[in-house]
C-alpha cells in the first residue's frame, strides 16, 4: 500500500514508480523524500553504532596496556579475550541475522545496548584472566553481535532500495565518528580515573543513550506489496547464495583482511606507547582514524559507481597494507599521522564496501542471514588475529606481527581480484 502524504514531482521518474496524484510507493522514489521515515531510522542506527563500536572495539586497544600493567597479565591472555568475543559474535550472528530479517532491528539493538552496559560494568570486578575472557567473550561478544553493522546494515537494506548506496554511505559516515569521539574521550577517562572507572562511564553511555535511541527511533521497515508493472528487486535465497563461488572467494578475502586489521586495531596504541609516545597523546591521535574514515567512505561511494565491487575491495585491502607499512616505518609524529590517515581511510572504506557486496549480489530479502553466514568465517578469522599476534609479539616482537599483517592484506587483495 502506498505511503500517504508523501508527494514529490513525478516528471522523469520511471513509470513503475510514478502513480496518480504523485503518491509514491514507499519502496521506490519516495525514499528520496527528506521526510521518508527510513532516514530517521538511519540516524538512530548511527547513534547506536557509534556507541557500540566506541565502547568495545576502540576501547580494547586502550585498556590492553593498563590492564596488563595493573594485573600483571600477558598480551596473549588479554588479546585472547578479544578473540573469544569475536568468535561468540560470529556464531551468535547467524540466528540474530535470521531474527533481524523476520522481526526488524529494534528489540535486537536495544537488547544489545543493555547487554554491553552490563558487561562493561562486570569487567570492573574481574580478578583473573579467565574471568576477563568470560565476561568479554560472552557478554561483549554477544552484545556486539546485537549492535554492530551486520544488524544495522540489514535494517538499511530493508528500508531502502533505490537510495540504498546513499543510505549505507550515510550510516557509515555517522559511524565514522565513533573512534573520533571515543578514542580521546576514553583515553582521558583512563588517564584521569583509571581503566575501571572509565568502564563505568562507558556502561552508562550504553544504558542511557544507546538503549533509549534504539527503543524510540529504530522501526521495522514496512512490507509494501508489489504493484502491477512494478520492477521488483530480485533476491537470492540463502541456499542459492552460499552455493556460489564468488560468495566464498569474497568471504575468504574478507576473513584474511579482517584478521590483519583486527590485529592493528587491537595493538596499535600499545605498539606506539611502547615506542615511547605518551599514552594519552596516542589515544587522542588515534581519534584521527575516525576523521580519516570520512574521505575513505566518500571514496568508496564514488568508487562503487565506477568499479566492480571486487576490484574496489582489493584496492581497499592494498591501501590497508600500505598503512601498516607506514606504522612500522614511523620515526616521529609525522609518520604516525601518515599511518592514521592512510590506514584510517582504507579501513573506513571497508564498511560500506562490505555492506554493499551482499546487497548487490544477493538482494535484501535474506540479507541478514546471508551476511551473518558470511560474517561467521570472517569473524573467526578476525578472532584468530589477536591470538596469533599476541604469541608473535611475546616471542618475537612487533616487527614480525606487523610484517604478517602486511602479507595478509596483500594476499586478501589478490584473492579479491581473482573473484569473478
Residue pairs with C-beta under 8 A, 6 or more apart in sequence:
1 224
1 225
2 19
2 23
2 24
2 25
2 26
2 224
3 23
3 24
3 25
3 26
3 30
3 36
3 222
4 23
6 23
6 24
6 26
6 30
6 33
6 35
6 36
7 21
7 22
7 23
7 24
8 22
8 24
8 29
8 30
8 32
8 33
9 22
10 18
10 19
10 22
10 24
10 29
13 29
14 231
15 229
16 28
16 229
16 230
16 231
17 24
17 25
17 28
17 29
17 162
17 230
18 24
18 29
19 25
24 30
24 33
25 224
25 227
25 230
26 36
26 222
26 224
27 161
27 224
28 161
28 162
28 230
29 162
30 36
31 38
31 159
31 160
31 161
31 162
31 163
32 162
32 163
37 159
37 219
38 156
38 159
38 160
38 163
38 167
38 221
39 167
39 170
40 217
41 155
41 159
41 217
41 218
41 219
41 221
42 156
42 159
42 167
42 170
42 171
42 174
43 174
43 217
44 213
44 214
44 216
44 217
44 218
45 105
45 109
45 152
45 155
45 156
45 171
45 218
46 152
46 170
46 171
46 173
46 174
46 175
47 174
47 209
47 210
47 213
48 109
48 112
48 113
48 147
48 152
48 210
48 213
48 214
48 218
49 147
49 148
49 149
49 152
49 171
49 174
49 175
49 178
50 174
50 175
50 177
50 178
50 181
50 182
51 113
51 178
51 205
51 206
51 209
51 210
52 112
52 113
52 116
52 143
52 144
52 147
52 148
52 206
52 210
53 148
53 175
53 178
53 179
53 182
54 178
54 179
54 181
54 182
54 186
54 202
55 116
55 120
55 182
55 202
55 203
55 205
55 206
56 85
56 116
56 140
56 143
56 144
57 144
57 265
58 178
58 179
58 182
58 183
58 186
58 265
58 286
59 182
59 186
59 199
59 202
60 82
60 265
60 266
61 265
61 266
61 267
61 268
61 269
61 270
61 286
62 183
62 186
62 187
62 190
62 269
62 283
63 190
63 195
63 198
63 199
64 75
64 78
64 79
64 266
64 267
64 269
64 270
65 269
65 270
65 273
65 279
66 190
66 194
66 195
67 73
67 78
67 132
67 195
68 74
68 75
68 78
70 195
71 127
73 129
73 132
74 390
74 394
75 267
75 270
75 390
75 393
75 394
76 387
76 390
76 391
76 394
77 129
77 132
77 133
77 390
78 129
78 132
78 390
79 266
79 267
79 386
79 387
79 389
79 390
80 129
80 133
80 386
80 387
80 390
81 129
81 132
81 133
81 136
81 137
82 136
82 262
82 266
82 383
82 386
83 383
83 384
83 385
83 386
83 387
84 133
84 136
84 137
84 138
84 141
84 383
85 136
85 137
85 140
85 141
85 144
85 383
86 141
86 262
86 379
86 380
86 382
86 383
87 137
87 141
87 379
87 380
87 383
88 137
88 138
88 141
88 142
88 145
89 141
89 142
89 144
89 145
89 148
89 379
90 145
90 375
90 376
90 377
90 378
90 379
90 380
90 383
91 376
92 141
92 142
92 145
92 146
93 145
93 150
93 372
93 375
93 376
93 379
94 369
94 372
94 373
94 376
96 108
96 145
96 146
96 150
96 151
96 368
96 372
97 150
97 151
97 154
97 368
97 369
97 370
97 371
97 372
97 373
97 375
98 368
98 369
98 372
99 108
99 368
100 108
100 151
100 154
100 155
100 368
101 154
101 365
101 366
101 367
101 368
101 369
103 220
104 155
104 158
104 218
104 219
104 220
104 221
105 151
105 152
105 154
105 155
105 214
105 218
105 220
106 214
106 215
106 218
106 219
106 220
108 146
108 151
109 146
109 147
109 151
109 152
109 210
109 214
109 218
110 211
110 214
110 215
110 218
111 146
112 142
112 143
112 144
112 145
112 146
112 147
112 151
112 214
113 143
113 147
113 206
113 207
113 210
113 211
113 214
114 206
114 207
114 211
115 139
115 142
115 143
115 146
116 139
116 140
116 143
116 144
116 147
116 203
116 206
116 210
117 203
117 204
117 206
117 207
117 211
118 139
118 203
119 135
119 136
119 139
119 140
119 143
120 140
120 199
120 200
120 202
120 203
120 206
121 199
121 200
121 203
122 135
122 139
123 132
123 135
123 136
123 196
123 199
124 196
124 197
124 199
124 200
126 132
126 135
145 151
147 210
149 172
149 175
149 351
149 354
149 355
150 368
150 371
150 372
150 375
151 368
152 171
153 168
153 171
153 355
153 358
153 359
153 367
153 371
154 367
154 368
154 371
155 218
155 221
156 164
156 167
156 168
156 171
156 355
157 164
157 358
157 359
157 364
157 367
158 220
158 221
158 364
158 367
159 167
159 221
160 166
160 167
161 233
161 364
164 356
164 359
164 364
165 301
165 304
165 305
165 352
165 356
166 301
168 352
168 355
168 356
168 359
169 297
169 298
169 300
169 301
169 352
172 293
172 297
172 348
172 351
172 352
172 355
173 294
173 297
175 293
175 351
176 290
176 291
176 293
176 294
176 297
176 348
177 290
178 290
179 286
179 287
179 289
179 290
179 293
179 344
180 287
180 288
180 289
180 290
180 291
181 287
181 290
182 202
182 287
183 283
183 284
183 286
183 287
183 289
183 290
184 283
184 284
184 286
184 287
186 198
186 202
186 283
187 279
187 280
187 282
187 283
187 284
187 286
188 280
188 283
188 284
189 197
189 198
189 201
189 202
190 198
190 283
191 279
191 280
191 283
226 232
233 363
233 364
234 363
235 362
235 363
235 364
235 365
235 366
236 361
236 362
236 363
236 366
236 370
237 366
238 366
238 369
238 370
238 373
241 247
241 361
241 362
241 366
241 370
242 248
242 370
242 373
244 361
245 419
245 420
246 310
246 361
246 419
246 420
247 361
247 374
249 415
249 416
249 418
249 419
250 310
250 313
250 357
250 374
250 416
250 419
251 374
251 377
251 378
252 377
252 412
252 415
253 313
253 314
253 317
253 412
253 413
253 415
253 416
253 419
254 313
254 354
254 374
254 378
254 381
254 412
255 377
255 378
255 380
255 381
255 382
255 412
256 381
256 408
256 409
256 411
256 412
256 415
257 317
257 320
257 350
257 408
257 409
257 412
257 413
258 378
258 379
258 381
258 382
258 385
259 381
259 382
259 384
259 385
259 388
259 408
260 320
260 324
260 385
260 404
260 405
260 406
260 408
260 409
260 412
261 320
261 347
261 350
261 382
261 385
261 405
261 409
262 382
262 383
262 385
262 386
263 385
263 386
263 388
263 389
263 401
263 404
263 405
264 323
264 324
264 327
264 343
264 405
265 347
266 385
266 386
266 389
267 386
267 389
267 393
267 398
267 401
268 286
268 327
268 339
269 279
269 282
269 283
269 286
271 327
271 398
271 402
272 282
272 330
272 336
273 279
273 282
274 398
275 330
277 333
277 336
282 336
285 333
285 336
285 337
285 340
286 340
288 337
288 340
288 341
288 344
289 340
289 343
289 344
289 347
289 348
290 344
290 348
291 344
292 340
292 341
292 342
292 343
292 344
292 345
292 348
293 344
293 345
293 347
293 348
293 349
294 348
295 345
295 348
296 344
296 345
296 346
296 347
296 348
296 349
297 348
297 349
297 351
297 352
299 345
299 349
300 312
300 316
300 348
300 349
300 352
300 353
301 352
303 312
303 315
303 349
304 312
304 352
304 353
304 356
307 315
309 353
309 356
309 357
309 360
309 361
310 416
310 417
310 419
310 420
311 416
311 417
312 353
313 353
313 354
313 357
313 413
313 416
314 413
314 414
314 416
314 417
315 413
316 346
316 349
316 350
316 353
317 346
317 409
317 410
317 412
317 413
317 416
318 409
318 410
318 413
319 342
319 343
319 345
319 346
319 349
320 343
320 346
320 347
320 350
320 409
321 405
321 406
321 409
321 410
321 413
322 342
322 346
323 339
323 342
323 343
323 344
323 346
323 347
324 339
324 343
324 402
324 405
324 406
324 409
325 406
326 335
326 338
326 339
326 342
326 343
327 335
327 336
327 339
327 343
327 402
328 398
328 399
328 402
328 403
328 406
329 335
330 336
330 338
330 339
358 367
358 370
358 371
358 374
359 367
362 370
388 404
389 401
389 404
389 405
392 400
392 401
392 404
393 400
393 401
